[in-house]
Amino acid sequence: MQAAQSRYPLLYNPNARSQKGKRALQFLMANAQDFILYATRDIDDARELAADFAEKGETVVLAAGGDGTLNAVIQGLAGSETALGILPAGTMNVFAREMGIPVPNLQSSKLSKALEIIDAGFVREVDLFVANDQPFVQMAGIGFDAQVIEDTTVESKNLLGPLAFLMSAVKVLGEKPPKMRVICKDGREFEGVAVLVGNGQLYGGQVKLFSKACNEDEMLDILVFKESGYKFVLDTIKGIAGVIDLVSSSVEYVQADEFTVISDRDVPVEVDGEYVGRFEEVDFKPAERKLRVLAPEHVEGGFAHLWKNWQDLPRKLAGDGKNSEVKQDSK
């Protein structure tokens, strides 16, 4: 499927302060002839601009920034036929990595490769889901990870960087966890203290936490953590290693297209890494239509390929042929 080339609108954050953000801004200015640039004031502005372009029938809208900007643009495009183009200029760029779009490191030159993907015009349709009507494309969290995001202040992030999240995590681990029930549409029920939901395989960067996930199978992969404290930490490490469904753990790995998470008290919720509030009940279901994304027709090799092979090794050694056959890499 090809998208016709054009001078597309590009939404970006003009106030990016990181080194990567500044380099990305320099790249945009140097290539301004290829876009119609729209500087966004904040996340709400990005969402409203994207929705306005979609309503007017724009074929493609581009987003330059991190996962926060991207999620805002996706919310604006949800339900439309407008395709999303990605110039990854944030810290994690999880969805861009999931789609096989090259992500820049210390230099902004790789943004040229992302631009080449946009110019090539190949469109993939990926699953889009909603949590309490909040669209998300990569993942969601109820409880622990959302509370870490809630408890980590902007000041601590600016001062300590990633260490700020670790300090918040240690604090949350010491608190009494909530009790949650996951109720699937088909009647299955599971109990736990925290829930992570994946539409794609990646979580928090290049960690393939949801080993069976595919963002084109119309299903969500659900990790129900049953234990708190040190067991939670151990299970998380097993998830990072990509073997949480192969070894002994207290985590239930579930797949479903529609389900509800009910907690004994209001708990924090995040979608695509963005905090959305506290709820006692969160309903997950497919969005009205899939999301159209400009992406590589074939994923290139390199570190991402090596990382995938490394994480697949325990599965191959375990002879888990069923899992490898059911969830093949569609990219």
C-alpha positions in Angstrom: 0.0 0.0 0.0 1.5 3.3 -1.0 0.8 6.9 0.1 1.2 9.6 -2.5 4.1 11.9 -1.8 3.3 15.4 -0.8 4.5 18.3 1.4 2.9 17.0 4.5 2.1 18.9 7.8 4.7 18.2 10.5 3.9 18.7 14.2 6.9 19.3 16.5 7.8 20.6 19.9 9.9 23.8 19.5 10.9 23.8 23.1 12.9 20.5 23.1 15.8 21.0 25.5 17.7 17.7 25.2 20.7 17.4 23.0 18.8 14.9 20.8 15.8 17.3 20.6 18.1 20.2 19.6 19.7 18.1 16.9 16.3 17.0 15.6 15.1 20.7 15.5 18.2 21.6 13.5 17.4 18.7 11.1 13.8 20.0 10.7 15.0 23.5 10.0 17.5 22.2 7.4 14.8 20.2 5.7 12.0 22.7 6.1 11.3 22.6 2.4 10.0 19.1 2.7 7.3 19.8 5.3 4.7 22.4 6.4 6.0 23.0 10.0 3.6 23.5 12.9 5.1 24.3 16.3 2.9 22.8 19.0 2.4 24.6 22.3 1.7 21.5 24.3 0.3 17.9 24.1 -3.3 19.2 23.9 -2.3 21.5 21.0 -0.7 18.6 19.2 -3.8 16.4 19.6 -6.1 19.1 18.4 -4.0 20.0 15.4 -3.8 16.3 14.3 -7.5 15.9 14.7 -8.2 19.0 12.7 -5.9 17.8 9.8 -7.7 14.4 9.9 -11.1 16.0 9.8 -10.0 18.0 6.8 -9.0 14.9 5.0 -5.2 15.3 5.1 -3.7 12.0 3.8 -0.6 12.1 6.0 0.4 13.9 9.2 4.0 13.8 10.5 5.1 13.8 14.2 8.6 14.8 15.3 9.2 14.1 18.9 9.1 11.5 21.6 6.4 9.1 22.8 4.4 11.9 24.4 4.1 13.9 21.3 3.4 10.8 19.2 0.7 9.6 21.5 -1.0 13.0 21.3 -0.9 12.9 17.5 -2.2 9.3 17.5 -5.2 10.4 19.7 -5.9 13.1 17.2 -5.8 10.7 14.2 -7.7 7.9 15.9 -10.7 6.8 13.8 -9.5 8.5 10.6 -7.9 7.4 7.4 -5.0 9.8 7.8 -1.7 8.0 8.0 1.0 8.8 10.6 4.6 9.5 9.7 7.2 9.4 12.4 10.4 11.3 12.9 11.7 9.9 16.2 13.3 12.7 18.2 12.5 11.7 21.8 14.2 9.7 24.5 12.7 6.2 24.1 10.8 6.3 20.8 9.3 2.9 21.7 6.6 2.8 18.9 9.1 3.9 16.3 11.4 1.0 17.3 8.5 -1.4 17.2 7.8 -0.4 13.6 11.4 -0.7 12.6 11.9 3.0 12.0 15.6 3.9 12.6 16.1 6.0 15.8 18.9 8.5 16.1 21.5 8.2 18.9 24.1 10.9 19.4 23.7 12.2 15.8 20.6 13.4 14.0 21.7 11.8 10.7 19.4 8.8 11.2 16.4 11.1 10.9 17.3 11.1 7.2 16.5 7.4 7.1 13.2 8.1 8.9 12.5 10.7 6.2 13.3 8.2 3.5 10.7 5.8 5.0 8.1 8.6 4.8 9.0 9.4 1.2 8.8 5.8 0.2 5.1 5.9 1.3 4.5 2.3 2.4 1.6 2.2 4.8 0.9 -0.5 7.4 -2.3 -0.8 9.3 -1.7 -1.6 13.0 -4.1 -2.3 15.8 -5.3 0.6 17.9 -6.9 0.0 21.3 -8.6 2.2 23.9 -8.4 2.1 27.7 -11.5 3.9 29.1 -11.8 5.5 25.6 -8.1 6.7 25.7 -6.4 5.5 22.5 -3.1 3.8 22.7 -0.9 1.9 20.2 2.0 0.4 22.1 1.2 -0.5 25.7 -0.7 0.4 28.9 -0.1 0.0 32.6 -2.4 -0.3 35.6 -0.9 0.1 39.1 2.9 -0.2 39.6 4.5 1.4 36.5 1.8 4.1 36.3 2.3 5.0 39.9 6.1 5.3 39.3 5.2 7.8 36.5 2.7 9.6 38.7 5.3 9.9 41.6 8.2 11.0 39.5 8.3 14.8 39.4 9.5 16.9 36.5 12.1 18.5 38.8 13.5 15.1 39.8 13.7 13.9 36.2 15.6 17.1 35.2 17.9 16.6 38.2 18.5 12.8 38.2 17.4 11.6 34.8 16.4 7.9 34.7 17.5 7.5 38.3 14.5 9.5 39.3 12.2 6.7 38.1 14.3 4.1 39.9 13.9 6.0 43.2 10.2 6.3 42.7 10.0 2.5 41.9 11.8 1.7 45.2 9.3 3.8 47.1 6.3 2.2 45.3 7.6 -1.3 46.0 7.5 -0.6 49.7 3.8 0.3 49.7 0.8 -2.0 50.1 -0.3 -3.1 46.6 -3.9 -2.9 45.4 -5.9 -6.1 44.6 -7.0 -6.3 40.9 -9.2 -8.6 38.9 -8.8 -9.0 35.1 -12.1 -10.1 33.6 -12.0 -11.1 29.9 -14.9 -10.9 27.5 -14.9 -14.7 27.2 -15.3 -15.1 31.0 -11.7 -15.9 32.0 -10.7 -14.1 35.3 -7.3 -13.5 36.8 -6.2 -11.8 40.1 -3.1 -9.8 40.7 -1.4 -6.6 42.1 -0.4 -4.9 38.9 -1.2 -5.3 35.2 0.8 -4.5 32.0 -0.8 -4.5 28.6 1.1 -4.8 25.3 -0.1 -4.2 21.8 3.5 -4.5 20.6 6.4 -6.5 22.0 8.5 -3.6 23.3 8.3 -1.9 26.7 10.3 1.1 27.8 12.8 1.2 24.9 14.2 -2.0 23.5 12.9 -4.5 26.1 10.8 -7.2 24.5 8.5 -7.7 27.5 5.5 -9.1 25.5 7.2 -11.9 23.7 4.1 -13.2 21.9 2.6 -9.8 20.9 1.9 -8.7 17.4 0.3 -5.3 16.6 -1.6 -6.7 13.7 -3.3 -9.7 15.4 -6.2 -7.7 16.9 -5.3 -9.0 20.4 -3.7 -7.5 23.5 -1.1 -9.3 25.5 -1.6 -9.0 29.3 0.8 -9.6 32.1 -0.9 -10.0 35.4 1.6 -9.7 38.3 0.4 -11.8 41.2 3.1 -10.9 43.8 4.5 -7.6 45.1 7.9 -6.8 46.6 11.0 -8.9 45.7 8.9 -11.4 43.7 7.7 -8.5 41.5 11.3 -7.5 40.9 12.3 -11.0 40.0 9.4 -11.5 37.7 10.1 -8.2 36.0 13.8 -9.3 35.4 12.5 -12.5 33.8 10.2 -10.4 31.6 13.2 -8.3 30.5 15.1 -11.4 29.7 12.2 -12.5 27.5 11.4 -15.7 29.3 8.6 -14.8 31.7 6.2 -17.3 30.0 8.9 -20.1 29.8 10.2 -20.2 33.4 8.6 -20.4 36.9 7.1 -17.0 37.8 4.1 -15.6 39.5 3.0 -13.8 36.3 0.0 -14.9 34.3 0.5 -14.2 30.5 -2.9 -13.7 28.9 -4.1 -12.7 25.4 -7.5 -11.1 24.9 -9.2 -8.5 22.6 -11.6 -7.1 25.2 -11.3 -7.1 29.0 -11.8 -5.1 32.2 -9.4 -4.4 35.1 -11.2 -3.8 38.4 -9.2 -2.7 41.5 -10.2 -2.5 45.1 -9.2 1.1 45.1 -8.5 3.8 42.5 -5.1 3.2 40.9 -2.9 5.1 38.4 -3.2 4.3 34.8 -0.8 5.1 31.9 -1.1 4.6 28.2 2.0 4.7 25.9 4.0 6.0 28.8 1.7 8.9 29.5 -0.2 9.2 32.8 -3.9 9.5 32.3 -5.3 9.5 35.9 -6.7 7.2 38.6 -9.5 4.7 38.2 -11.1 1.8 40.0 -12.2 0.2 36.7 -10.5 0.3 33.2 -12.2 -1.1 30.1 -10.0 -2.2 27.2 -11.3 -2.8 23.7 -10.4 -2.2 20.1 -10.7 1.2 18.6 -13.2 1.8 15.8 -10.5 1.4 13.2 -6.8 0.5 12.8 -4.1 3.2 12.7 -2.4 3.8 9.4 1.4 4.2 9.8 4.2 5.0 7.3 6.7 2.3 8.0 9.5 0.3 6.4 8.2 -2.5 4.1 11.1 -4.7 5.4 12.9 -4.2 8.7 16.6 -3.6 8.5 19.2 -5.6 10.4 21.6 -4.1 12.9 21.3 -4.0 16.7 17.6 -4.4 16.9 17.9 -7.6 14.9 20.7 -8.9 17.2 18.7 -8.0 20.3 15.7 -9.9 18.9 17.8 -12.9 18.2 19.4 -12.8 21.7 16.0 -12.7 23.4 14.7 -15.5 21.2 17.6 -17.8 22.2 16.0 -19.0 25.5 12.8 -19.8 23.7 14.7 -21.7 21.0 16.7 -23.6 23.7 13.4 -24.5 25.4 12.1 -25.8 22.2 9.0 -23.6 22.4 8.1 -24.1 18.7 4.4 -23.3 19.3 5.1 -19.7 20.4 7.5 -19.1 17.5 5.0 -20.3 15.0 2.0 -18.4 16.4 3.7 -15.0 16.6 5.9 -14.4 13.6 7.6 -11.1 12.9 5.3 -9.4 10.5 7.6 -6.5 9.9 
